[in-house]
Amino acid sequence: MTACTTCGACCASFRVDFSAFETEGGGGSVPAGLADNITEHTCRMRGTDHSPPRCAALYGKTGEQAICGIYEWRPSPCREFEEGSPACEHARRKHGLAALNL
């Protein structure tokens, strides 16, 4: 497993908005119970608009042993998030984690 599937820092750092068409009800695969409707066309992963944010699909302890409970069905912003990217490193620093140095 890579740090990207065990860290969870991004899941506990950012708001995650995505198309309503990505939910089960919209024809996609994101479980409807984990998405809040923001507008007619936009949903947000539950928990990511809290302070501090923490995605409702994240299980475990951030930075130690965290896992996405819907990894195969996660929305596009999560699929597009790049391990080692500046946003990734920002999230890791926010949680006191060392840089990945990829």
VENURUR-V349048 format. One record per residue. RES is the residue in three letters. PSI is psi in whole degrees, 0 to 359 (999 if undefined). NEAR is the number of other C-alpha atoms within 12 Angstrom. D_FIRST is the distance of its C-alpha to the first C-alpha in Angstrom with 1 decimal. Layout:
res/psi/near/d_first
RES/PSI/NEAR/D_FIRST
RES/PSI/NEAR/D_FIRST
This chain:
res/psi/near/d_first
MET/146/9/0.0
THR/168/15/3.8
ALA/331/27/6.7
CYS/338/32/7.9
THR/7/29/6.3
THR/346/24/7.1
CYS/301/36/10.2
GLY/2/40/12.8
ALA/320/43/15.4
CYS/325/44/16.3
CYS/345/48/16.8
ALA/27/38/19.2
SER/334/30/21.0
PHE/153/30/22.3
ARG/139/27/24.6
VAL/101/36/23.2
ASP/145/31/26.1
PHE/171/31/26.0
SER/138/29/28.5
ALA/339/29/30.0
PHE/349/25/29.6
GLU/350/30/25.8
THR/162/30/26.6
GLU/317/20/27.5
GLY/337/19/31.1
GLY/4/20/31.1
GLY/359/14/29.7
GLY/206/20/26.0
SER/355/23/23.1
VAL/124/35/22.5
PRO/128/29/24.0
ALA/327/27/27.4
GLY/348/19/27.3
LEU/4/31/24.6
ALA/136/37/26.6
ASP/136/28/29.8
ASN/130/24/32.4
ILE/311/17/33.4
THR/184/14/35.8
GLU/331/13/36.7
HIS/357/17/34.0
THR/136/20/31.4
CYS/164/34/29.0
ARG/137/39/26.9
MET/131/40/23.9
ARG/134/29/25.4
GLY/342/26/25.0
THR/353/27/24.3
ASP/8/23/28.0
HIS/169/18/28.3
SER/109/12/28.8
PRO/154/17/26.3
PRO/147/27/24.2
ARG/115/32/21.4
CYS/136/39/20.3
ALA/343/30/21.5
ALA/356/32/18.3
LEU/128/33/16.2
TYR/146/24/15.8
GLY/190/22/15.3
LYS/124/18/16.0
THR/131/31/15.2
GLY/349/30/13.5
GLU/297/20/12.7
GLN/81/19/11.0
ALA/147/27/11.5
ILE/145/30/10.7
CYS/124/30/12.7
GLY/347/21/15.1
ILE/33/26/16.0
TYR/315/24/13.0
GLU/338/17/14.6
TRP/12/22/17.9
ARG/155/35/17.4
PRO/168/35/20.2
SER/320/25/20.6
PRO/326/22/20.4
CYS/322/34/16.8
ARG/327/22/16.0
GLU/345/16/17.9
PHE/128/24/16.4
GLU/128/21/15.0
GLU/129/27/12.3
GLY/358/23/14.7
SER/166/18/17.8
PRO/322/17/20.7
ALA/321/21/20.1
CYS/312/32/16.6
GLU/323/28/18.1
HIS/313/22/21.0
ALA/318/33/18.9
ARG/315/31/17.1
ARG/319/22/20.6
LYS/330/23/22.1
HIS/13/25/19.9
GLY/23/15/20.6
LEU/149/21/17.3
ALA/155/20/17.3
ALA/153/23/16.9
LEU/332/21/13.8
ASN/54/13/16.3
LEU/999/14/14.6
